[in-house]
């Protein structure tokens, strides 16, 4: 039995994941400029100083939260068949637009925009182009990202579950056409 004064054991990996999950959700909901370290700390149930110890700055936290989201959603490691359908479903499911929303909302802040641009290129567009393969892999990767970004903005204008089914079918078909192009 533990003594009452015995400190709680810490697990750095779990704490880091809790912080990144909280940051991913907060930045995805409110954007970089409207999300503070204190909000992320509160969501993660940690002290603000701990976030700064782990990440050093809000910009580094934002960077790592985007990369965390990319790895978590692992969207481009799946098979190409029915990619459009699976991605469209994922996007319209509640809470599944945070990654794209983080990137789109970063446009409003120069520091966040710089971070997002670098992460987008290295962790989204380059792997996506490699996954797509020829022909014109880079152009197709940009096209897919553009479709997803535009649809995310459109979805933000609707209440969850109110996106017309015809629009979701169009999204799935448009993305699949880009993936299947040869």
OpenMM code with the backbone's topology and positions (N, CA, C; nanometers):
from openmm import Vec3, app, unit

residues = "UNK UNK UNK UNK UNK UNK UNK UNK UNK UNK UNK UNK UNK UNK UNK UNK UNK UNK UNK UNK UNK UNK UNK UNK UNK UNK UNK UNK UNK UNK UNK UNK UNK UNK UNK UNK UNK UNK UNK UNK UNK UNK UNK UNK UNK UNK UNK UNK UNK UNK UNK UNK UNK UNK UNK UNK UNK UNK UNK UNK UNK UNK UNK UNK UNK UNK UNK UNK UNK UNK UNK UNK UNK UNK UNK UNK UNK UNK UNK UNK UNK UNK UNK UNK UNK UNK UNK UNK UNK UNK UNK UNK UNK UNK UNK UNK UNK UNK UNK UNK UNK UNK UNK UNK UNK UNK UNK UNK UNK UNK UNK UNK UNK UNK UNK UNK UNK UNK UNK UNK UNK UNK UNK UNK UNK UNK UNK UNK UNK UNK UNK UNK UNK UNK UNK UNK UNK UNK UNK UNK UNK UNK UNK UNK UNK UNK UNK UNK UNK UNK UNK UNK UNK UNK UNK UNK UNK UNK UNK UNK UNK UNK UNK UNK UNK UNK UNK UNK UNK UNK UNK UNK UNK UNK UNK UNK UNK UNK UNK UNK UNK UNK".split()
positions = [
    Vec3(0.0835, -0.1180, 0.0000),
    Vec3(0.0000, 0.0000, 0.0000),
    Vec3(0.0882, 0.1247, 0.0000),
    Vec3(0.0519, 0.2264, -0.0819),
    Vec3(0.1313, 0.3477, -0.0932),
    Vec3(0.1076, 0.4392, 0.0261),
    Vec3(0.2126, 0.5050, 0.0648),
    Vec3(0.2033, 0.6067, 0.1685),
    Vec3(0.1297, 0.7277, 0.1112),
    Vec3(0.0590, 0.8009, 0.1935),
    Vec3(-0.0155, 0.9181, 0.1490),
    Vec3(0.0769, 1.0260, 0.0923),
    Vec3(0.1979, 1.0361, 0.1445),
    Vec3(0.2918, 1.1391, 0.1005),
    Vec3(0.3800, 1.0955, -0.0153),
    Vec3(0.3661, 0.9720, -0.0593),
    Vec3(0.4495, 0.9206, -0.1683),
    Vec3(0.4081, 0.9877, -0.2994),
    Vec3(0.5053, 1.0426, -0.3729),
    Vec3(0.4706, 1.1109, -0.4983),
    Vec3(0.4171, 1.0122, -0.6023),
    Vec3(0.3288, 1.0651, -0.6855),
    Vec3(0.2715, 0.9861, -0.7925),
    Vec3(0.3790, 0.9605, -0.8984),
    Vec3(0.3850, 0.8375, -0.9491),
    Vec3(0.4824, 0.8051, -1.0541),
    Vec3(0.4403, 0.8731, -1.1831),
    Vec3(0.5396, 0.9247, -1.2523),
    Vec3(0.5123, 0.9953, -1.3774),
    Vec3(0.5536, 0.9086, -1.4950),
    Vec3(0.4812, 0.9272, -1.6020),
    Vec3(0.5119, 0.8580, -1.7252),
    Vec3(0.5242, 0.9656, -1.8329),
    Vec3(0.6462, 0.9986, -1.8690),
    Vec3(0.6718, 1.1085, -1.9619),
    Vec3(0.6051, 1.0872, -2.0966),
    Vec3(0.6061, 0.9648, -2.1476),
    Vec3(0.5458, 0.9374, -2.2787),
    Vec3(0.3946, 0.9594, -2.2748),
    Vec3(0.3299, 0.9129, -2.1690),
    Vec3(0.1851, 0.9327, -2.1574),
    Vec3(0.1504, 1.0801, -2.1388),
    Vec3(0.2314, 1.1498, -2.0606),
    Vec3(0.2081, 1.2931, -2.0388),
    Vec3(0.2239, 1.3683, -2.1696),
    Vec3(0.3284, 1.3376, -2.2439),
    Vec3(0.3510, 1.4031, -2.3732),
    Vec3(0.2336, 1.3767, -2.4677),
    Vec3(0.1846, 1.2544, -2.4713),
    Vec3(0.0712, 1.2218, -2.5585),
    Vec3(-0.0552, 1.2960, -2.5158),
    Vec3(-0.0780, 1.3069, -2.3854),
    Vec3(-0.1940, 1.3819, -2.3354),
    Vec3(-0.1848, 1.5284, -2.3770),
    Vec3(-0.0657, 1.5850, -2.3661),
    Vec3(-0.0458, 1.7247, -2.4057),
    Vec3(-0.0684, 1.7411, -2.5557),
    Vec3(-0.0121, 1.6517, -2.6352),
    Vec3(-0.0278, 1.6618, -2.7807),
    Vec3(-0.1729, 1.6417, -2.8236),
    Vec3(-0.2432, 1.5509, -2.7586),
    Vec3(-0.3854, 1.5310, -2.7897),
    Vec3(-0.4637, 1.6575, -2.7573),
    Vec3(-0.4368, 1.7147, -2.6406),
    Vec3(-0.5054, 1.8378, -2.6007),
    Vec3(-0.4722, 1.9518, -2.6975),
    Vec3(-0.3464, 1.9649, -2.7350),
    Vec3(-0.3047, 2.0704, -2.8277),
    Vec3(-0.3653, 2.0489, -2.9653),
    Vec3(-0.3629, 1.9265, -3.0141),
    Vec3(-0.4214, 1.8935, -3.1443),
    Vec3(-0.5677, 1.9350, -3.1485),
    Vec3(-0.6419, 1.9022, -3.0435),
    Vec3(-0.7842, 1.9368, -3.0386),
    Vec3(-0.8056, 2.0872, -3.0244),
    Vec3(-0.7303, 2.1518, -2.9372),
    Vec3(-0.7469, 2.2958, -2.9159),
    Vec3(-0.7097, 2.3764, -3.0403),
    Vec3(-0.5932, 2.3474, -3.0993),
    Vec3(-0.5522, 2.4194, -3.2207),
    Vec3(-0.6493, 2.3911, -3.3355),
    Vec3(-0.6996, 2.2690, -3.3440),
    Vec3(-0.7943, 2.2349, -3.4494),
    Vec3(-0.9283, 2.3038, -3.4334),
    Vec3(-0.9680, 2.3285, -3.3100),
    Vec3(-1.0962, 2.3945, -3.2840),
    Vec3(-1.0866, 2.5467, -3.2934),
    Vec3(-0.9770, 2.6045, -3.2422),
    Vec3(-0.9693, 2.7497, -3.2269),
    Vec3(-0.8596, 2.8172, -3.3083),
    Vec3(-0.7683, 2.7393, -3.3664),
    Vec3(-0.6569, 2.7990, -3.4387),
    Vec3(-0.5427, 2.8361, -3.3456),
    Vec3(-0.4316, 2.8701, -3.4050),
    Vec3(-0.3097, 2.9009, -3.3303),
    Vec3(-0.3262, 3.0275, -3.2454),
    Vec3(-0.3743, 3.1332, -3.3070),
    Vec3(-0.3837, 3.2612, -3.2381),
    Vec3(-0.4798, 3.2621, -3.1211),
    Vec3(-0.5821, 3.1801, -3.1250),
    Vec3(-0.6842, 3.1791, -3.0195),
    Vec3(-0.6645, 3.0675, -2.9177),
    Vec3(-0.5572, 2.9940, -2.9303),
    Vec3(-0.5289, 2.8858, -2.8348),
    Vec3(-0.4063, 2.9243, -2.7527),
    Vec3(-0.4208, 2.9157, -2.6226),
    Vec3(-0.3103, 2.9488, -2.5335),
    Vec3(-0.2537, 2.8252, -2.4660),
    Vec3(-0.1336, 2.8399, -2.4169),
    Vec3(-0.0674, 2.7314, -2.3435),
    Vec3(-0.1518, 2.6901, -2.2229),
    Vec3(-0.2113, 2.7879, -2.1552),
    Vec3(-0.2938, 2.7558, -2.0379),
    Vec3(-0.4129, 2.6680, -2.0740),
    Vec3(-0.4766, 2.6974, -2.1879),
    Vec3(-0.5898, 2.6147, -2.2305),
    Vec3(-0.5448, 2.4716, -2.2558),
    Vec3(-0.4337, 2.4564, -2.3252),
    Vec3(-0.3817, 2.3222, -2.3532),
    Vec3(-0.3476, 2.2519, -2.2222),
    Vec3(-0.2847, 2.3229, -2.1304),
    Vec3(-0.2485, 2.2646, -2.0010),
    Vec3(-0.3723, 2.2187, -1.9256),
    Vec3(-0.4747, 2.3001, -1.9272),
    Vec3(-0.5988, 2.2642, -1.8585),
    Vec3(-0.6605, 2.1391, -1.9201),
    Vec3(-0.6647, 2.1331, -2.0514),
    Vec3(-0.7210, 2.0160, -2.1199),
    Vec3(-0.6400, 1.8900, -2.0902),
    Vec3(-0.5085, 1.9057, -2.0824),
    Vec3(-0.4193, 1.7907, -2.0595),
    Vec3(-0.4031, 1.7587, -1.9110),
    Vec3(-0.4564, 1.8463, -1.8269),
    Vec3(-0.4455, 1.8305, -1.6818),
    Vec3(-0.3002, 1.8286, -1.6352),
    Vec3(-0.2252, 1.9271, -1.6866),
    Vec3(-0.0855, 1.9457, -1.6467),
    Vec3(-0.0619, 2.0947, -1.6222),
    Vec3(0.0502, 2.1269, -1.5636),
    Vec3(0.0880, 2.2664, -1.5419),
    Vec3(0.1403, 2.3266, -1.6724),
    Vec3(0.1126, 2.4547, -1.6922),
    Vec3(0.1627, 2.5255, -1.8116),
    Vec3(0.3140, 2.5156, -1.8225),
    Vec3(0.3810, 2.5228, -1.7086),
    Vec3(0.5272, 2.5160, -1.7091),
    Vec3(0.5768, 2.3823, -1.7632),
    Vec3(0.5011, 2.2763, -1.7426),
    Vec3(0.5403, 2.1451, -1.7938),
    Vec3(0.5357, 2.1434, -1.9468),
    Vec3(0.4365, 2.2085, -2.0041),
    Vec3(0.4272, 2.2170, -2.1504),
    Vec3(0.5490, 2.2900, -2.2053),
    Vec3(0.5858, 2.3986, -2.1423),
    Vec3(0.7032, 2.4729, -2.1885),
    Vec3(0.8306, 2.3925, -2.1687),
    Vec3(0.8368, 2.3124, -2.0648),
    Vec3(0.9538, 2.2268, -2.0432),
    Vec3(0.9629, 2.1210, -2.1539),
    Vec3(0.8486, 2.0638, -2.1921),
    Vec3(0.8483, 1.9601, -2.2954),
    Vec3(0.8732, 2.0173, -2.4348),
    Vec3(0.8144, 2.1339, -2.4649),
    Vec3(0.8138, 2.1819, -2.6034),
    Vec3(0.8901, 2.3123, -2.6254),
    Vec3(0.9163, 2.3891, -2.5206),
    Vec3(0.9965, 2.5097, -2.5328),
    Vec3(0.9200, 2.6338, -2.5732),
    Vec3(0.8206, 2.6201, -2.6598),
    Vec3(0.7435, 2.7364, -2.7048),
    Vec3(0.6099, 2.6901, -2.7617),
    Vec3(0.5219, 2.7855, -2.7779),
    Vec3(0.3913, 2.7562, -2.8382),
    Vec3(0.4093, 2.7097, -2.9834),
    Vec3(0.5021, 2.7712, -3.0551),
    Vec3(0.5267, 2.7322, -3.1947),
    Vec3(0.5748, 2.5870, -3.2034),
    Vec3(0.6641, 2.5464, -3.1136),
    Vec3(0.7104, 2.4069, -3.1129),
    Vec3(0.5975, 2.3112, -3.0770),
    Vec3(0.5128, 2.3524, -2.9827),
    Vec3(0.3966, 2.2706, -2.9471),
    Vec3(0.3049, 2.2551, -3.0678),
    Vec3(0.2810, 2.3637, -3.1392),
    Vec3(0.1968, 2.3605, -3.2591),
    Vec3(0.2565, 2.2654, -3.3632),
    Vec3(0.3855, 2.2780, -3.3875),
    Vec3(0.4544, 2.1895, -3.4822),
    Vec3(0.4330, 2.0434, -3.4442),
    Vec3(0.4633, 2.0116, -3.3189),
    Vec3(0.4541, 1.8724, -3.2750),
    Vec3(0.3099, 1.8224, -3.2734),
    Vec3(0.2136, 1.9120, -3.2465),
    Vec3(0.0724, 1.8722, -3.2488),
    Vec3(0.0286, 1.8381, -3.3909),
    Vec3(0.0750, 1.9138, -3.4893),
    Vec3(0.0413, 1.8823, -3.6291),
    Vec3(0.1015, 1.7474, -3.6676),
    Vec3(0.2284, 1.7278, -3.6377),
    Vec3(0.2938, 1.6004, -3.6709),
    Vec3(0.2246, 1.4852, -3.5984),
    Vec3(0.1895, 1.5058, -3.4727),
    Vec3(0.1155, 1.4054, -3.3954),
    Vec3(-0.0151, 1.3692, -3.4666),
    Vec3(-0.0875, 1.4701, -3.5143),
    Vec3(-0.2127, 1.4457, -3.5850),
    Vec3(-0.1929, 1.3686, -3.7143),
    Vec3(-0.0867, 1.3998, -3.7841),
    Vec3(-0.0571, 1.3292, -3.9098),
    Vec3(-0.0298, 1.1819, -3.8803),
    Vec3(0.0520, 1.1564, -3.7803),
    Vec3(0.0842, 1.0182, -3.7433),
    Vec3(-0.0399, 0.9469, -3.6914),
    Vec3(-0.1159, 1.0154, -3.6073),
    Vec3(-0.2370, 0.9568, -3.5480),
    Vec3(-0.3383, 0.9174, -3.6549),
    Vec3(-0.3599, 1.0058, -3.7509),
    Vec3(-0.4591, 0.9777, -3.8546),
    Vec3(-0.4024, 0.8905, -3.9660),
    Vec3(-0.2709, 0.8824, -3.9754),
    Vec3(-0.1995, 0.8003, -4.0744),
    Vec3(-0.2783, 0.7805, -4.2030),
    Vec3(-0.3165, 0.8925, -4.2612),
    Vec3(-0.4086, 0.8879, -4.3736),
    Vec3(-0.3496, 0.8367, -4.5046),
    Vec3(-0.2193, 0.8421, -4.5225),
    Vec3(-0.1642, 0.8060, -4.6520),
    Vec3(-0.0873, 0.6743, -4.6499),
    Vec3(-0.1103, 0.5933, -4.5488),
    Vec3(-0.0457, 0.4629, -4.5460),
    Vec3(-0.1461, 0.3530, -4.5795),
    Vec3(-0.2645, 0.3916, -4.6104),
    Vec3(-0.3691, 0.2951, -4.6423),
    Vec3(-0.3674, 0.2629, -4.7913),
    Vec3(-0.4351, 0.1565, -4.8251),
    Vec3(-0.4432, 0.1195, -4.9662),
    Vec3(-0.5200, 0.2254, -5.0446),
    Vec3(-0.4924, 0.2336, -5.1720),
    Vec3(-0.5512, 0.3370, -5.2561),
    Vec3(-0.6972, 0.3090, -5.2914),
    Vec3(-0.7310, 0.1823, -5.2990),
    Vec3(-0.8686, 0.1457, -5.3339),
    Vec3(-0.9633, 0.1999, -5.2274),
    Vec3(-1.0639, 0.2693, -5.2659),
    Vec3(-1.1660, 0.3280, -5.1773),
    Vec3(-1.1100, 0.4353, -5.0832),
    Vec3(-0.9953, 0.4921, -5.1185),
    Vec3(-0.9373, 0.5986, -5.0371),
    Vec3(-1.0345, 0.7151, -5.0234),
    Vec3(-1.0921, 0.7591, -5.1344),
    Vec3(-1.1833, 0.8738, -5.1331),
    Vec3(-1.3002, 0.8519, -5.0395),
    Vec3(-1.3572, 0.7351, -5.0455),
    Vec3(-1.4719, 0.7014, -4.9606),
    Vec3(-1.4323, 0.7024, -4.8123),
    Vec3(-1.3208, 0.6385, -4.7808),
    Vec3(-1.2754, 0.6332, -4.6413),
    Vec3(-1.2384, 0.7724, -4.5887),
    Vec3(-1.1692, 0.8509, -4.6718),
    Vec3(-1.1273, 0.9844, -4.6292),
    Vec3(-1.2487, 1.0760, -4.6117),
    Vec3(-1.3436, 1.0687, -4.7032),
    Vec3(-1.4643, 1.1514, -4.6906),
    Vec3(-1.5391, 1.1167, -4.5627),
    Vec3(-1.5503, 0.9887, -4.5326),
    Vec3(-1.6185, 0.9467, -4.4099),
    Vec3(-1.5443, 0.9990, -4.2881),
    Vec3(-1.4121, 0.9860, -4.2899),
    Vec3(-1.3323, 1.0338, -4.1784),
    Vec3(-1.3498, 1.1845, -4.1595),
    Vec3(-1.3540, 1.2582, -4.2702),
    Vec3(-1.3653, 1.4030, -4.2623),
    Vec3(-1.5003, 1.4482, -4.2073),
    Vec3(-1.6081, 1.3795, -4.2422),
    Vec3(-1.7395, 1.4240, -4.1958),
    Vec3(-1.7730, 1.3729, -4.0567),
    Vec3(-1.7014, 1.2710, -4.0103),
    Vec3(-1.7218, 1.2263, -3.8729),
    Vec3(-1.6773, 1.3372, -3.7784),
    Vec3(-1.7515, 1.3590, -3.6754),
    Vec3(-1.7224, 1.4654, -3.5798),
    Vec3(-1.5796, 1.4564, -3.5279),
    Vec3(-1.5106, 1.5707, -3.5288),
    Vec3(-1.3760, 1.5780, -3.4735),
    Vec3(-1.2658, 1.5297, -3.5652),
    Vec3(-1.2972, 1.4906, -3.6866),
    Vec3(-1.1955, 1.4360, -3.7748),
    Vec3(-1.1412, 1.5383, -3.8737),
    Vec3(-1.1693, 1.6658, -3.8534),
    Vec3(-1.1163, 1.7690, -3.9430),
    Vec3(-1.0087, 1.8530, -3.8753),
    Vec3(-0.9693, 1.8179, -3.7539),
    Vec3(-0.8745, 1.9016, -3.6802),
    Vec3(-0.7435, 1.9225, -3.7543),
    Vec3(-0.6911, 1.8191, -3.8164),
    Vec3(-0.5620, 1.8330, -3.8839),
    Vec3(-0.5694, 1.9363, -3.9957),
    Vec3(-0.6664, 1.9215, -4.0833),
    Vec3(-0.6799, 2.0168, -4.1934),
    Vec3(-0.7165, 2.1547, -4.1391),
    Vec3(-0.8038, 2.1592, -4.0387),
    Vec3(-0.8424, 2.2879, -3.9796),
    Vec3(-0.7219, 2.3588, -3.9195),
    Vec3(-0.6327, 2.2855, -3.8549),
    Vec3(-0.5121, 2.3469, -3.7981),
    Vec3(-0.4307, 2.4157, -3.9068),
    Vec3(-0.4178, 2.3500, -4.0193),
    Vec3(-0.3392, 2.4053, -4.1291),
    Vec3(-0.4081, 2.5287, -4.1879),
    Vec3(-0.5382, 2.5201, -4.2085),
    Vec3(-0.6121, 2.6314, -4.2668),
    Vec3(-0.6132, 2.7506, -4.1714),
    Vec3(-0.6390, 2.7259, -4.0436),
    Vec3(-0.6450, 2.8336, -3.9451),
    Vec3(-0.5080, 2.8977, -3.9209),
    Vec3(-0.4015, 2.8278, -3.9550),
    Vec3(-0.2663, 2.8821, -3.9364),
    Vec3(-0.2389, 3.0005, -4.0285),
    Vec3(-0.3158, 3.0145, -4.1328),
    Vec3(-0.2953, 3.1237, -4.2291),
    Vec3(-0.3024, 3.2597, -4.1611),
    Vec3(-0.3817, 3.2710, -4.0556),
    Vec3(-0.4045, 3.3997, -3.9893),
    Vec3(-0.2872, 3.4486, -3.9053),
    Vec3(-0.1920, 3.3643, -3.8753),
    Vec3(-0.0801, 3.4032, -3.7887),
    Vec3(0.0519, 3.3728, -3.8595),
    Vec3(0.1383, 3.4722, -3.8794),
    Vec3(0.2633, 3.4491, -3.9543),
    Vec3(0.3512, 3.3381, -3.8955),
    Vec3(0.3638, 3.3326, -3.7632),
    Vec3(0.4461, 3.2291, -3.7008),
    Vec3(0.3858, 3.0903, -3.7255),
    Vec3(0.2553, 3.0787, -3.7051),
    Vec3(0.1871, 2.9509, -3.7273),
    Vec3(0.1903, 2.9128, -3.8751),
    Vec3(0.1761, 3.0107, -3.9618),
    Vec3(0.1787, 2.9841, -4.1058),
    Vec3(0.3134, 2.9256, -4.1480),
    Vec3(0.4206, 2.9802, -4.0946),
    Vec3(0.5539, 2.9291, -4.1258),
    Vec3(0.5705, 2.7851, -4.0778),
    Vec3(0.5272, 2.7583, -3.9548),
    Vec3(0.5339, 2.6220, -3.9004),
    Vec3(0.4495, 2.5282, -3.9849),
    Vec3(0.3261, 2.5673, -4.0129),
    Vec3(0.2339, 2.4816, -4.0882),
    Vec3(0.2853, 2.4540, -4.2293),
    Vec3(0.3427, 2.5549, -4.2932),
    Vec3(0.3951, 2.5380, -4.4297),
    Vec3(0.5055, 2.4317, -4.4323),
    Vec3(0.5964, 2.4399, -4.3351),
    Vec3(0.7069, 2.3433, -4.3296),
    Vec3(0.6564, 2.2020, -4.3000),
    Vec3(0.5649, 2.1912, -4.2031),
    Vec3(0.5100, 2.0592, -4.1689),
    Vec3(0.4291, 2.0043, -4.2861),
    Vec3(0.3503, 2.0895, -4.3491),
    Vec3(0.2697, 2.0471, -4.4636),
    Vec3(0.3585, 1.9885, -4.5730),
    Vec3(0.4640, 2.0581, -4.6062),
    Vec3(0.5535, 2.0109, -4.7126),
    Vec3(0.6194, 1.8784, -4.6749),
    Vec3(0.6793, 1.8747, -4.5545),
    Vec3(0.7599, 1.7584, -4.5152),
    Vec3(0.6770, 1.6370, -4.4754),
    Vec3(0.5670, 1.6601, -4.4048),
    Vec3(0.4930, 1.5491, -4.3458),
    Vec3(0.3613, 1.5159, -4.4144),
    Vec3(0.3176, 1.6015, -4.5081),
    Vec3(0.1924, 1.5729, -4.5784),
    Vec3(0.2168, 1.5612, -4.7291),
    Vec3(0.2605, 1.6695, -4.7918),
    Vec3(0.2699, 1.6708, -4.9382),
    Vec3(0.3758, 1.5746, -4.9929),
    Vec3(0.4954, 1.5743, -4.9335),
    Vec3(0.5994, 1.4832, -4.9833),
    Vec3(0.5597, 1.3364, -4.9656),
    Vec3(0.5129, 1.2936, -4.8459),
    Vec3(0.4703, 1.1537, -4.8333),
    Vec3(0.3489, 1.1213, -4.9201),
    Vec3(0.2585, 1.2168, -4.9338),
    Vec3(0.1406, 1.1942, -5.0171),
    Vec3(0.1806, 1.1761, -5.1629),
    Vec3(0.2708, 1.2598, -5.2118),
    Vec3(0.3177, 1.2469, -5.3502),
    Vec3(0.3865, 1.1124, -5.3710),
    Vec3(0.4659, 1.0715, -5.2738),
    Vec3(0.5327, 0.9407, -5.2840),
    Vec3(0.4292, 0.8280, -5.2858),
    Vec3(0.3290, 0.8383, -5.1992),
    Vec3(0.2234, 0.7375, -5.1908),
    Vec3(0.1432, 0.7316, -5.3208),
    Vec3(0.1146, 0.8487, -5.3797),
    Vec3(0.0369, 0.8539, -5.5038),
    Vec3(0.1165, 0.7976, -5.6211),
    Vec3(0.2446, 0.8323, -5.6279),
    Vec3(0.3278, 0.7873, -5.7391),
    Vec3(0.2946, 0.8605, -5.8681),
    Vec3(0.3690, 0.8293, -5.9759),
    Vec3(0.3471, 0.8955, -6.1039),
    Vec3(0.2095, 0.8612, -6.1606),
    Vec3(0.1583, 0.9426, -6.2478),
    Vec3(0.2166, 1.0645, -6.3038),
    Vec3(0.1834, 1.1867, -6.2179),
    Vec3(0.2623, 1.2895, -6.2301),
    Vec3(0.2403, 1.4190, -6.1673),
    Vec3(0.2050, 1.4084, -6.0187),
    Vec3(0.2835, 1.3340, -5.9458),
    Vec3(0.2541, 1.3067, -5.8054),
    Vec3(0.2435, 1.4344, -5.7216),
    Vec3(0.3349, 1.5302, -5.7416),
    Vec3(0.3319, 1.6526, -5.6617),
    Vec3(0.2060, 1.7327, -5.6895),
    Vec3(0.1682, 1.7459, -5.8144),
    Vec3(0.0470, 1.8206, -5.8503),
    Vec3(-0.0777, 1.7519, -5.7945),
    Vec3(-0.0810, 1.6211, -5.8006),
    Vec3(-0.1961, 1.5476, -5.7476),
    Vec3(-0.2026, 1.5594, -5.5952),
    Vec3(-0.0864, 1.5589, -5.5289),
    Vec3(-0.0841, 1.5761, -5.3830),
    Vec3(-0.1405, 1.7135, -5.3454),
    Vec3(-0.0984, 1.8168, -5.4160),
    Vec3(-0.1508, 1.9511, -5.3908),
    Vec3(-0.3014, 1.9582, -5.4179),
    Vec3(-0.3453, 1.8922, -5.5230),
    Vec3(-0.4886, 1.8905, -5.5558),
    Vec3(-0.5686, 1.8235, -5.4452),
    Vec3(-0.5217, 1.7093, -5.3975),
    Vec3(-0.5915, 1.6408, -5.2880),
    Vec3(-0.5962, 1.7287, -5.1636),
    Vec3(-0.4852, 1.7895, -5.1303),
    Vec3(-0.4825, 1.8754, -5.0124),
    Vec3(-0.5780, 1.9942, -5.0308),
    Vec3(-0.5814, 2.0499, -5.1498),
    Vec3(-0.6728, 2.1611, -5.1779),
    Vec3(-0.8185, 2.1205, -5.1630),
    Vec3(-0.8529, 2.0046, -5.2126),
    Vec3(-0.9905, 1.9544, -5.1989),
    Vec3(-1.0250, 1.9370, -5.0512),
    Vec3(-0.9350, 1.8743, -4.9764),
    Vec3(-0.9617, 1.8506, -4.8345),
    Vec3(-0.9708, 1.9820, -4.7571),
    Vec3(-0.8840, 2.0780, -4.7875),
    Vec3(-0.8871, 2.2074, -4.7184),
    Vec3(-1.0169, 2.2816, -4.7467),
    Vec3(-1.0527, 2.2870, -4.8729),
    Vec3(-1.1774, 2.3553, -4.9106),
    Vec3(-1.2990, 2.2921, -4.8468),
    Vec3(-1.3031, 2.1609, -4.8453),
    Vec3(-1.4172, 2.0918, -4.7864),
    Vec3(-1.4215, 2.1123, -4.6357),
    Vec3(-1.3049, 2.1175, -4.5722),
    Vec3(-1.2999, 2.1430, -4.4274),
    Vec3(-1.3576, 2.2804, -4.3962),
    Vec3(-1.3214, 2.3807, -4.4743),
    Vec3(-1.3765, 2.5148, -4.4539),
    Vec3(-1.5282, 2.5106, -4.4712),
    Vec3(-1.5743, 2.4451, -4.5750),
    Vec3(-1.7184, 2.4332, -4.5994),
    Vec3(-1.7877, 2.3645, -4.4821),
    Vec3(-1.7285, 2.2575, -4.4313),
    Vec3(-1.7888, 2.1830, -4.3205),
    Vec3(-1.7995, 2.2671, -4.1943),
    Vec3(-1.7056, 2.3573, -4.1739),
    Vec3(-1.7083, 2.4424, -4.0547),
    Vec3(-1.8300, 2.5351, -4.0542),
    Vec3(-1.8931, 2.5542, -4.1681),
    Vec3(-2.0104, 2.6404, -4.1769),
    Vec3(-2.1389, 2.5666, -4.1386),
    Vec3(-2.1332, 2.4367, -4.1284),
    Vec3(-2.2499, 2.3550, -4.0960),
    Vec3(-2.2368, 2.2985, -3.9557),
    Vec3(-2.3490, 2.2674, -3.8952),
    Vec3(-2.3492, 2.1948, -3.7685),
    Vec3(-2.3078, 2.0511, -3.7974),
    Vec3(-2.2456, 1.9828, -3.6998),
    Vec3(-2.2100, 1.8417, -3.7225),
    Vec3(-2.3318, 1.7601, -3.7673),
    Vec3(-2.3105, 1.6788, -3.8686),
    Vec3(-2.4168, 1.5930, -3.9198),
    Vec3(-2.5072, 1.6599, -4.0214),
    Vec3(-2.4851, 1.7871, -4.0525),
    Vec3(-2.5711, 1.8576, -4.1473),
    Vec3(-2.5133, 1.8675, -4.2881),
    Vec3(-2.3974, 1.8099, -4.3108),
    Vec3(-2.3384, 1.8153, -4.4444),
    Vec3(-2.4244, 1.7295, -4.5365),
    Vec3(-2.4726, 1.7854, -4.6483),
    Vec3(-2.5560, 1.7068, -4.7397),
    Vec3(-2.4821, 1.5827, -4.7905),
    Vec3(-2.5514, 1.4709, -4.7950),
    Vec3(-2.4913, 1.3447, -4.8372),
    Vec3(-2.4377, 1.3531, -4.9803),
    Vec3(-2.5048, 1.4298, -5.0650),
    Vec3(-2.4570, 1.4457, -5.2030),
    Vec3(-2.3196, 1.5125, -5.2058),
    Vec3(-2.2956, 1.6060, -5.1144),
    Vec3(-2.1650, 1.6726, -5.1074),
    Vec3(-2.0573, 1.5756, -5.0611),
    Vec3(-2.0917, 1.4890, -4.9675),
    Vec3(-1.9955, 1.3894, -4.9180),
    Vec3(-1.9615, 1.2909, -5.0297),
    Vec3(-2.0608, 1.2501, -5.1069),
    Vec3(-2.0358, 1.1593, -5.2200),
    Vec3(-1.9477, 1.2274, -5.3244),
    Vec3(-1.9728, 1.3558, -5.3504),
    Vec3(-1.8888, 1.4289, -5.4454),
    Vec3(-1.7450, 1.4317, -5.3960),
    Vec3(-1.7269, 1.4622, -5.2665),
    Vec3(-1.5927, 1.4666, -5.2080),
    Vec3(-1.5213, 1.3335, -5.2271),
    Vec3(-1.5874, 1.2253, -5.1941),
    Vec3(-1.5273, 1.0920, -5.2080),
    Vec3(-1.4875, 1.0651, -5.3529),
    Vec3(-1.5760, 1.0964, -5.4445),
    Vec3(-1.5492, 1.0719, -5.5872),
    Vec3(-1.4342, 1.1603, -5.6376),
    Vec3(-1.4341, 1.2887, -5.5973),
    Vec3(-1.3287, 1.3813, -5.6422),
    Vec3(-1.1914, 1.3363, -5.5926),
    Vec3(-1.1836, 1.2963, -5.4662),
    Vec3(-1.0545, 1.2509, -5.4129),
    Vec3(-1.0111, 1.1207, -5.4787),
    Vec3(-1.1048, 1.0289, -5.4983),
    Vec3(-1.0690, 0.9016, -5.5603),
    Vec3(-1.0221, 0.9219, -5.7039),
    Vec3(-1.0838, 1.0158, -5.7755),
    Vec3(-1.0403, 1.0450, -5.9129),
    Vec3(-0.8957, 1.0936, -5.9167),
    Vec3(-0.8569, 1.1741, -5.8190),
    Vec3(-0.7178, 1.2227, -5.8120),
    Vec3(-0.6236, 1.1057, -5.7814),
    Vec3(-0.6637, 1.0210, -5.6880),
    Vec3(-0.5795, 0.9054, -5.6502),
    Vec3(-0.5629, 0.8107, -5.7692),
    Vec3(-0.6697, 0.7856, -5.8427),
    Vec3(-0.6682, 0.6878, -5.9508),
    Vec3(-0.6100, 0.7384, -6.0813),
    Vec3(-0.5850, 0.8691, -6.0913),
    Vec3(-0.5353, 0.9263, -6.2164),
    Vec3(-0.4078, 0.8584, -6.2624),
    Vec3(-0.4037, 0.8248, -6.3886),
    Vec3(-0.2800, 0.7687, -6.4452),
    Vec3(-0.2595, 0.8039, -6.5877),
] * unit.nanometer
topology = app.Topology()
chain = topology.addChain("A")
for resn in residues:
    res = topology.addResidue(resn, chain)
    for name in ("N", "CA", "C"):
        topology.addAtom(name, app.Element.getBySymbol(name[0]), res)
